[in-house]
Amino acid sequence: MFLLRSYVCVFIEKLKKLKEPGKIVCFLSVKFSNCNGKRKVQYESSEPADFKVDEDGMVYAVRSFPLSSEHAKFLIYAQDKETQEKWQVAVKLSLKPTLTEESVKEIPEIEEIVFPRQVTKHNGYLQRQKRDWVIPPINLPENSRGPFPQELVRIRSDRDKNLSLRYSVTGPGADQPPTGIFIINPISGQLSVTKPLDRELIARFHLRAHAVDINGNQVENPIDIVINVIDMNDNRPEFLHQVWNGTVPEGSKPGTYVMTVTAIDADDPNALNGMLRYRILSQAPSTPSPNMFTINNETGDIITVAAGLDREKVQQYTLIIQATDMEGNPTYGLSNTATAVITVTDVNDNPPEFTAMTFYGEVPENRVDVIVANLTVTDKDQPHTPAWNAIYRISGGDPAGHFAIQTDPNSNDGLVTVVKPIDFETNRLFVLTVAAENQVPLAKGIQHPPQSTATVSVTVIDVNENPYFSPNPKIIRQEEGLHAGTMLTTFTAQDPDRYMQQNIRYTKLSDPANWLKIDPVNGQITTIAVLDRESPNVKNNIYNATFLASDNGIPPMSGTGTLQIYLLDINDNAPQVLPQEAETCETPEPNSINITALDYDIDPNAGPFAFDLPLSPLSIKRNWTITRLNGDFAQLNLKIKFLEAGIYEVPIIITDSGNPPKSNISILRVKVCQCDSNGDCTDVDRIVGAGLGTGAIIAILLCIIILLILVLMFVVWMKRRDKERQAKQLLIDPEDDVRDNILKYDEEGGGEEDQDYDLSQLQQPDTVEPDAIKPVGIRRLDERPIHAEPQYPVRSAAPHPGDIGDFINEGLKAADNDPTAPPYDSLLVFDYEGSGSTAGSLSSLNSSSSGGEQDYDYLNDWGPRFKKLADMYGGGDD
């Protein structure tokens, strides 16, 4: 038999743990029974703020409160869910005297859970056992302060009288995570809790109790034990967001939904601990009413309750929202707050208004895309929204559509712009009527007009305009062949500036063939050359010439006009044979030559053509015959049976159909050659005749000759360059100028006094050797010597004093034989010079005060290159 005994009342004084005697947390169980035990009963307390009844009839206190010495009384109601029948019972609470330790021991025993009996045999047959008792769950409040371990129930088997049993429990909270919350005494079967429970973590524990003998054999079927954690109000409500943002249009009516705020409570949502209520604590600003909004205390929906939302006055409201559990009980409930920011959105309740009634502007004539006026408006709505953006339109004063108004997206101004050119001579002043309205229509109920109007006065400024030709282009028809000096037409321009006294002058701008001239004053066009329709400057029989007309305004303006002359053809071109070269076989068969005529004129001055052969020379008609195929083609054939191979010039008379007709004798070069059976030329000369003409062959030969000349000139230039390089090896460096008498010495010895030199050789080199032994050309001559250039001797490192004269003579001879030498003497570089010299310095040649006794007439014998020195120092006193 399964048995459960519960507490009737537990006083806090008994626990000896609370510091506030007189406060109770009382648990008791109530049940209403009748003949039908299947009824579903719903329980309710008359004091829900203090006591609550679960579905299983367990009554518990939802809060701690002081209990006076007088009797406390409340009612518990029961209602059948199906028949709606109601019952009630009164519950009285009284305060017992303070318990002593001895009296505590006398507290009613802990409830016991007895394992039901198993099935037994009777007379060899199994006997049915009665249905087991349903063990009610154990309700345990969360956050209990102990002491721990705290005894809950005692599990016992009725076989413990005969056997030594061991008890255990399994399940989450016992031997499964979280382990160790519940323990059982294996001997006595006492089930205890070891620490406070938290319903928000685990709201219910499901354990199984086991009974085994000392050998571990199961002696009872396991029984289920359910432990419900009773919720306590230990969690405050928490808003999902600390700051909530919402919007509401201005001018909204009362009852308009704004936003919803939501808070959650970790406590049991089905108990008072988790039942939340909302309310508005404050509103900022408090205009136009301190209660512009209200909140649904259960759902958190915020709605408007007053009219007067105006974004232009208050753009944002800040509400402090409070959520309280215990169904909003301000005394026992826990609370939390959040902020709701409500932005008042703009609606179009203010139309744009012009800042002035009349706007002024001006524009030069013939100008487009010019802003002539800036229209400004004011709008109290939120900037850069459709309720603020202005749209401008012209409602009057511009029938031709010369103006348009664009909106500046930044300033919302209207920009009056010229979109079509305006002529000052036609319109000098415009008075426009403009209107401005928003992109979206005004909200309903707004008393203002939907748009604002103003006027715009635009003055047109006269400017100097371009003269223009009319018509342009001008087309005239004339026969070609007109002689120079013929007047063709008068091409004049008009000045649109009627209110300006200006003169127009004409000039020629484009005349590709230079056939025309124009009078600068009256615009009369006259020919200065013969007009030719066949000119390459004539396209499709039309010749184009462009003229410029310029006025004398400020600034001067000009315009262009085109004269198109349609040239009528005259018969001024004789026809020519085509092609001009052909080939045929030596015999009349098997081929002939087809020819036509080329005439630069057009019908009727061109074909049909007449073809004929001249009477002279006689060999033409004797050897050839021509047959007309049609008006444009004829056929030339050999008249004799055989004509020797070669090139023949056959004159052909061609006459066109002009009035009068025009004839021409045109030469056809015919190459007569040997042919095969197919009529193709077989001789080698065919390549020249068919592929290359005489002009092409001459051009090829000229190119070959020019190429050979260029190669020859390059070879001569290279040889000349080599000779110049060899001749300059013994000459002085280009930077040395003999007129400055500057010498370069690579080495200096001890001086001439230390050497046995014959200095007379330096003074009179001609007296050192007889003329008989001097080689030809040792002195410089006027003309280039015809003998070969001498080989320069290799100089020794230290020359002997006796060979200085020879060295000088060799150098002089080399200078005379060098065609590239300058027209004045060149001093050579000496490698060695003594420490002193008895001879005068060479620089004395430049001095007029020294060397007067020296005779320089011998310089005349040295050739034209020393003529300058001879003139300077020779010739006596002169």
Secondary structure, 3 states (H helix, E strand, C coil): CCCCCCCCCCCHHHHCCCCCCCECCCEEECCCCCCCCCCCEEEEECCCCCEEECCCCEEEECCCCECCCCCEEEEEEEEECCCCCEEEEEEEECCCCCCCHHHHHCCCCCCEEECCCCCCEECCEECCCCCCCCCCCEEEECCCCCCCCEEEEEEECHHHHCCCEEEEEECECCCECCCCCEEECCCCCEEEECCCCCCCCCCEEEEEEEEEECCCCECCCCEEEEEEEECCCCCCCEECCCEEEEEEECCCCCCCEEEECCEECCCCCCCHHHCCEEEEEEEECCCCCCCCEEECCCCCEEEECCCCCCCCCCCEEEEEEEEECHHHCCCCCCEEEEEEEEEEECCCCCCCEECCCEEEEEEECCCCCCEEEEECEECCCCCCCCCCCEEEEEEECCCCCCEEEEECCCCCCEEEEECCCCCCCCCCEEEEEEEEEECCCCCCCCCCCCCEEEEEEEEEECCCCCCEECCCCEEEEEECCCCCCCEEEECCEECCCCCCCCCEEEEEEECCCCCEEECCCCCEEEECCCCCCCCCCCECCEEEEEEEEEECCCCCCEEEEEEEEEEECCCCCCCEEECCEEEEECCCCCCCEEEEEECCCCCCCCCCCEEECCCCCHHHHHHEEEEECCCCEEEEEECCCCCCCEEEEEEEEEECCCCCCCEEEEEEEEEEECECCCCCECCCCHHHHHHCCHHHHHHHHHHHHHHHHHHHHHHHHHHHHHHHHHHCCCCCCCCCCHHHCCCCECCCCCCHHHCCCCCHHHHCHHHCCCHHHCCCCCCCCCCCCCCCCCCCCCCCCCCCHHHHHHHHHHHHHHHHCCCCCCCCCCCCCECCCCCCCCCCCHHHHHCCCCCCCCCCHHHHHHCHHHHHHHHHHCCCCC
